[in-house]
Amino acid sequence: MAVGAGSIELAGLVKSFDGFVNAVDGVNITIPDKAYCCLLGPSGCGKTTILRMIAGHDDPTAGEILIGGENVVGLAPVARRTAMMFQSYALFPHLNVRDNIAFSLRVRGMSKAARHKAADAMMEKVRLSEFADRLPAQLSGGQQQRVALARAAITEPRVLLLDEPLSALDEFLRIQMRQELRSMQRDLGITFVHVTHTQLEAIALADLVVVMEKGKIRQAGAAREVYASPKDRYVAEFLGGQNVLTGQVRTVNGHHAVVAAPTGTGITVPLTPGVRVDVGDPITIAVRRDDVEIVGPGHAPDAGEKTASVSSRVTAIEYQGYFVKVMLDAGNNADFVVYVSERKFFTNPVNVGDAVLATWPVDHARILAHDH
């Protein structure tokens, strides 16, 4: 099977600083050709170091970096056919949009007419033609970002590397530019590797989400798979959207286990393939916040569906527009959160201090693998 020109394989990748600190610690991942991949994790997890090694700005301590099936370790960025777009954009303030985009072609010795023709074609592709003669200071933040992206893409790289490209933008523009980036990636038809610490950004953009911690990959997969089916506690808590509960296994019966809850009741949870569970084991379970219902004072839970539940008390309520975020105290499990649709919440509202029952369908919870 042929390897796509923009496919990336990281094999046993290690980067050490000062001889002993592994900023990247044995990373193995394959990024398909023409994929949009987001490396996601907190500051210091190694994601930017990986980006710089793919680009050729840093050399790995050990391991291989293959682009299009070729080991590129030791090759200069231009020989790898990678391009990097930095967080600051780094546009030349004295050059107009056309000349900023064409600058790398100028460095390569291309004639003015040829590089302007290429720049005009790229501006058409990223909808910048009407701004060709403007200086960067005359552009909005989103327009500046498009110029930086076009300047990186004009060299026809196999791989475009983006280091926190949306972090300098306000919230409204970030959301708008997410769709711009995705659209441009499809139009350009090249592999994007995008570093971010923002969970929703990664989920909205990526074909492949790679969640990292302390130089290691904790989970990699499609956005919905990683968000809806986290493998361990770290991924569940870092991505958000999940409540994480811990307890001891009381019984294991067929396809389910019963876990002792902090409130003393038992929580029934389906067994997760590949995760071994025995009576007496401490285990961790996750249930999505939007899968949980709140049964307030004076109301009974729906008896028609097999549900699990914990008794709790409302500690805070935040109106989020299309949903209401209700925070609960469920014993020693802090940060138990329920996302209730706006209409449902105001039909049967609860108040801070109310004793409530948080319930969810049994088969909507999952047992998490032990963190490693």
Secondary structure by P-SEA (a helix, b strand, c coil): ccccccbbbbcbbbbbcccccccccbbbbbbccccccccccccccaaaaaaaaaaccccccbbbbbcccccccccccccccbbbbcccccccccccaaaaaaaaaaaacccaaaaaaaaaaaaaaaccccccccccccccaaaaaaaaaaaaacccccbbbbccccccccaaaaaaaaaaaaaaaaaacbbbbbbbccaaaaaacccbbbbbccccccccccaaaaaaccccaaaaaaaccbbbbbbbbccccccbbbbbccccbbbbbcccccccccccccbbbbbbccccccccccccccccccbbbbbbbbccccccccbbbbbbbccccccbbbbbcaaaaaacccccccbbbbbcccccbbbbcccc
